[in-house]
Amino acid sequence: MKATVYVTIKQNVLDVQGTAVQGALHSMGFDEVGKVRIGKYLELELGTTDKAEAEARVKAMCEKLLANTVIEDYRYELA
């Protein structure tokens, strides 16, 4: 089973990296770009076919390592 995990900075947390990218895009002439938010995209290949087990394991991975839940949100999809 494959898990796709998306980790993003929470909306109420300043995204310094996103602000830097926005400024760089503006300096390159891409003035139409508004707010930029940076995140992480991860693909995990899981050695199980049990959806409930996979969800529990991916959630535990996110909570313990993949996302800093103080400042980041995460979501995942299983396929």
Secondary structure, 3 states (H helix, E strand, C coil): CEEEEEEEECCCCCCHHHHHHHHHHHHCCCCCCCCCCCEEEEEEECCCCCHHHHHHHHHHHHHHHHCCCCCEEEEEEEC
